[in-house]
Amino acid sequence: MSIASRFDNTPSAFARWVWNVADAINNLLNRVYLPFWKETSGTVTLEAEWTFVLCDTSGGACTPTLPTGTPKGRSVIIQDSGNAGANNITITRGGTDTINGANTLVISTNYGRRTLFSDGAGKWYSA
């Protein structure tokens, strides 16, 4: 028995079913947060949807600023491209948020990486 034969054989009934299935899939996918890659250098304010940021430190220091109003559980990985030993990455808070209770967090090792998690209430924690 085909899926279409389970309906009253009118195109509109089947079309409504397809629409409902597509809508359900869309709602499910919107709950799954897919990674967003951003490569940057210099000073940049991160967007809430960015989940991976590669800081190019070959030409100088990198200063990413965390977004404010970030939902609970959201995370971002900040990765050095290979020269943070000479050109540090200084992750700064957005607004009045804190990072492990401080205003900044520094990555000073080549290829260093920090994963930061938001509590949704203005605090970021690094792992």
N, C-alpha and C positions, 0 to 999 in steps of 0.2 A: 504494500500500500504506500503510495507516494504521499509526501507531505501535502501537496496540493489537493489530493483527493479527500483529505480530512476536513475540508471546508465545503461550503455550499456551492462550490464550483463557479463562483463569480469572481472575476478578477479583483474586485474591490476587497473581498474578504481575505483573499490570499495576500494582496498588497498590504492590508492592515497588519496581517500576521508578520510579514517580512519587515515592515516598518517597526513593529514592536520588538522584534528580535534585534534589529539593527540598533534601536534605541537602547535596549538592555546592554548590548555589547559596548556601545559608546559610553554608557554610564559606568560600566565596569572598568573600561580602559581609563576613564577620567580619575578613577580611584587609584590606579597604578601610576606611580610617579616615575616617568622615564628620564634617564640621565640627560642633562644638557651640558655640553662641553663649551668652554670659553677659554680662549688663549689670550693673554694680556701681558702688558708690561707697563711700568710707570704706576700711576695712581688710577684706581677704578673703583666705582661703587658697584657691588654685586647686585644682581637681580635675584629675587626670591626663587625663581625657577632654575637658576644655575646650580648644578649639583657637582660639577667638576671644573676647577679653574686651574689652568696651567700658567704659572707665572714665568715669563721669559726674563731671566735675570742676566742674560748675556751682555746687555748694554747698560745695566744699572739696577738699582733697587726697585722692588715692586711693593706697592702699598694697596692691597685690596681692602675695601671697607665693607663690613657685613651689612646686609639689608635689615631694616627694622620691620616690626610687625610680622615676623616670620612665624608660620604655624608650628605648633608643638610637634616634635619628632622630625622636622625637616633637617636635612644634613647637607653639608657641602665639604668637598675634599679640595684642599688647596695644595698644589704640588709644585715643586721647583723644577725648572728645566735643566738644572745642572750647575748653577753658579751662585747659589745662595751663600756659600762660604765667603765669597768676596762681596756680593751684593745681596744683602739680607732682604727677606720678605717680612714686612711688618703688617700683620693683619690687625686692622683697627675696628673698633666697635662702631655700630651705627647708632646715632642718637645717644640715649643714655643706657643702652644695652651694656652688658659686661661679658668678658671672655674669661672664664675661670676666675671671676671676681675682679679682673683687671680691665684696663682700657685697651691693651694691645697684647698680641702674641707674636713672637718672632720665630721665624724659621731661618736658621743660620748654618745649616749643613747642606752640602751639595745633594741634590735629588731628595731633599727633605719633604715630608708630607705631613699635613695635619688634617684630621677629619673633625669637623665641628658639628655639634648637634644643638638645635634650639629647643628650649623648654616652652616656647610659645609665650613667655612672660618676661622677655627682655634679657634672658640669660643664655649664654652659649657655653657649651662644655666641649673640651677637646679630648680626643682619644689618640 
